Amino acid sequence: MNHRNKIYFASDFHLGSYPLENSRQREQAIISWLDFIKNDAAELYLVGDIFDFWFEYSTVVPKGYIRFLGKLAELADLGVKITLFKGNHDMWMFGYLQEELGAEIVSNEKIITLNGKRFYIHHGDGLGPGDRKYKFLKKIFRSRFCQWLFARLHPNLGIGIATRWSKHSRIANNNEEVFLGEDREWLIIYAKELLKGEHVDYFIFGHRHLPYDKQLADNSRIINLGEWINYSTYAVWDGEQLTLEKWNSGK
């Protein structure tokens, strides 16, 4: 019998982003990674922007990703607990993936304790100083009224609008990400501010796209999971240590 004792974290797959041929290749790499972890994974946390766009109509979801979703279903059937975070690209998750996979859907942060260590997990969008325009838009897009209005659009129109929008995103343009320094990285600023009022052993974020593992204090670290277009990075907790690793599909 397989011993399931590891917890995996990944984010920013951006499945469905342009060009679509690259998205399909990325999906295959992600599936090979899921095959690799399925024998020892107890839990899988997918920390937002798994899809470049996602909206659940009452009877329709975006087409595609069938191999990826099938692999998640396989993991769920094996007993792996799956937690999905809403990102800024796939914030319109409702009940479909919960019903099909038994997944927990998280809208904002989730705080968990593992072997006495406290983890703060969030996609990362809208945190820290600045970016007021996005924070305002996030409130609108997450409002029930906005979701109700969008659901009135025929799926061909609604998903078509979102697809055209994604062609202009930073992930579609593959903009180079560089580390700005701890005094300018907004997620590090946010984490340090939070540490003034409570203890967290590990902060785990996505959204930033640049993978990094930084020490914040003697007993606190921040890990950004990166994305799967350029980096294919993920984190794994083995019960004692949290490490940031890179997937090589040739394993």
C-alpha positions in Angstrom: 0.0 0.0 0.0 1.3 3.4 -0.9 2.2 5.7 2.0 0.6 9.1 1.4 2.6 11.6 3.5 3.4 14.5 1.2 1.5 17.7 0.4 2.0 19.5 -2.9 1.4 23.1 -3.9 1.3 24.5 -7.4 -0.3 27.5 -9.2 -0.5 29.5 -12.4 -0.9 26.7 -15.0 -2.9 29.2 -17.1 -4.4 26.4 -19.1 -6.1 27.8 -22.2 -3.8 30.8 -22.6 -2.5 31.7 -26.1 -0.9 30.2 -28.1 -3.2 27.1 -27.6 -0.6 24.7 -28.9 1.7 25.7 -26.0 -1.2 25.3 -23.6 -1.7 21.7 -24.7 2.0 20.9 -24.3 1.9 22.4 -20.9 -1.1 20.3 -20.0 0.8 17.2 -20.9 3.7 18.3 -18.6 1.3 19.0 -15.8 -0.3 15.6 -16.2 3.1 13.9 -16.1 3.8 15.8 -12.8 0.4 14.7 -11.4 1.3 11.1 -12.3 4.6 11.5 -10.5 3.0 12.7 -7.2 -0.1 10.5 -7.2 1.4 7.7 -5.2 2.7 9.7 -2.2 0.4 12.8 -2.2 -2.0 13.1 0.7 -3.2 16.6 -0.4 -2.9 18.8 -3.5 -3.3 22.6 -3.3 -3.7 24.4 -6.6 -3.2 28.0 -5.7 -5.1 29.9 -8.4 -5.0 30.7 -12.1 -5.1 27.1 -13.0 -7.2 28.1 -16.0 -6.5 31.3 -18.0 -10.3 31.7 -17.9 -13.0 29.9 -16.1 -16.7 30.6 -15.8 -19.4 28.1 -14.7 -22.8 28.6 -16.3 -25.5 26.5 -14.8 -25.2 23.9 -17.5 -22.0 24.8 -19.3 -18.3 25.1 -18.5 -15.4 26.1 -20.8 -14.4 23.2 -23.1 -11.0 21.7 -23.0 -8.6 20.5 -20.3 -10.3 17.1 -20.4 -7.0 15.2 -19.7 -6.1 17.5 -16.8 -9.5 17.2 -15.3 -9.5 13.5 -15.8 -6.2 13.2 -14.0 -7.5 15.3 -11.1 -10.5 13.0 -10.9 -8.1 10.0 -10.8 -6.2 11.6 -7.9 -9.5 12.3 -6.1 -10.6 8.7 -6.5 -7.2 7.6 -5.0 -8.1 9.6 -1.9 -6.0 12.7 -2.5 -7.7 15.7 -1.0 -7.7 18.6 -3.6 -8.0 22.3 -2.7 -8.5 24.8 -5.5 -8.0 28.6 -4.9 -9.7 31.2 -7.0 -7.2 33.3 -8.9 -7.7 36.5 -10.8 -8.1 34.5 -14.0 -10.4 31.8 -12.7 -12.3 33.5 -9.9 -15.7 32.4 -11.2 -15.5 28.9 -9.8 -18.7 27.8 -8.2 -19.9 24.3 -7.5 -18.9 22.2 -10.6 -15.4 21.2 -9.5 -16.5 20.7 -6.0 -19.3 18.3 -7.2 -17.1 16.4 -9.7 -13.8 16.2 -7.7 -14.9 16.7 -4.1 -12.5 19.6 -4.2 -12.6 22.5 -1.6 -12.9 25.9 -3.3 -11.1 28.7 -1.5 -12.0 32.3 -2.4 -9.3 34.1 -0.4 -6.7 32.9 2.1 -6.6 29.5 3.9 -4.6 29.0 7.1 -3.6 25.5 8.0 -1.4 23.8 10.6 0.8 20.9 9.6 3.0 19.1 12.2 2.9 22.3 14.3 3.8 24.6 11.5 1.4 27.4 10.4 0.9 27.9 6.7 -0.8 31.0 5.1 -1.9 30.2 1.6 -3.4 32.7 -0.9 -3.3 33.2 -4.7 -1.7 36.6 -3.9 -3.8 38.9 -6.1 -4.9 42.1 -4.4 -2.6 41.8 -1.5 0.0 44.4 -0.3 0.2 48.1 -1.2 -0.8 49.7 -4.5 -2.7 48.2 -7.5 -5.9 50.1 -6.5 -7.4 49.7 -9.9 -7.2 45.9 -9.8 -8.5 45.8 -6.2 -11.5 47.8 -7.3 -12.1 45.6 -10.4 -11.8 42.5 -8.2 -14.7 43.7 -6.0 -16.8 44.2 -9.1 -15.9 40.9 -10.7 -16.6 38.9 -7.5 -19.9 40.6 -6.9 -22.9 38.4 -7.3 -24.6 41.0 -9.5 -21.7 41.0 -11.9 -21.6 37.2 -12.0 -25.4 37.2 -12.6 -25.0 39.7 -15.5 -22.2 37.7 -17.2 -24.3 34.5 -16.9 -27.0 36.2 -19.0 -24.6 36.2 -21.9 -24.7 33.2 -24.2 -21.6 31.0 -23.6 -20.3 31.6 -27.1 -20.3 35.3 -26.5 -19.2 35.3 -22.8 -16.3 32.8 -23.3 -15.4 34.5 -26.6 -15.0 37.8 -24.9 -12.8 36.2 -22.2 -10.7 34.4 -24.8 -10.0 37.6 -26.7 -9.1 39.3 -23.4 -6.6 36.6 -22.5 -4.6 37.2 -25.7 -3.5 40.5 -24.2 -2.5 39.2 -20.7 1.0 39.2 -19.4 1.1 35.4 -19.6 0.2 35.4 -23.3 2.9 38.0 -24.0 5.4 36.0 -21.8 6.7 39.2 -20.2 10.0 38.6 -18.4 9.7 38.6 -14.6 12.5 40.0 -12.4 12.8 40.1 -8.6 12.3 43.7 -7.6 13.9 43.5 -4.1 12.3 42.8 -0.8 11.3 46.5 -0.3 9.4 46.5 -3.6 7.9 43.0 -3.8 4.3 43.5 -2.6 3.8 40.0 -1.4 6.9 40.2 0.8 5.7 43.6 2.1 2.3 42.1 2.9 3.8 39.1 4.6 6.1 41.1 6.8 3.2 43.4 7.8 1.1 40.4 8.8 4.0 39.0 10.8 3.8 42.0 13.1 0.4 40.8 14.4 0.6 37.0 14.1 3.1 34.2 13.6 3.3 32.3 10.3 5.9 29.7 9.5 5.3 29.6 5.8 3.6 32.0 3.4 2.7 30.3 0.1 1.5 32.5 -2.8 1.1 32.3 -6.6 0.1 35.2 -8.9 3.6 36.8 -9.0 4.8 34.2 -11.6 8.4 34.5 -10.4 9.4 31.5 -8.2 11.3 32.4 -5.1 12.0 31.2 -1.6 12.9 33.9 0.9 13.6 34.0 4.6 11.4 36.7 6.3 12.5 36.1 9.9 14.3 33.4 11.8 11.3 31.1 11.7 9.3 32.4 8.8 9.6 32.0 5.0 7.7 33.1 1.9 7.5 30.9 -1.1 6.1 32.1 -4.4 5.2 29.1 -6.5 5.9 30.6 -10.0 4.2 29.6 -13.2 4.3 26.6 -15.6 5.1 28.4 -18.8 8.7 29.2 -18.1 9.5 27.6 -14.7 7.3 24.5 -14.0 7.9 24.9 -10.2 6.0 23.6 -7.2 6.4 23.2 -3.5 6.3 20.0 -1.4 5.9 19.5 2.3 7.2 16.1 3.5 6.1 16.5 7.1 9.3 18.2 8.2 10.5 20.4 5.4 8.9 22.7 2.8 10.9 22.9 -0.5 10.5 24.7 -3.8 11.3 22.3 -6.7 11.3 22.3 -10.4 9.5 19.7 -12.5 11.5 18.0 -15.2 9.1 15.9 -17.3 12.0 13.6 -18.1 12.0 12.2 -14.6 
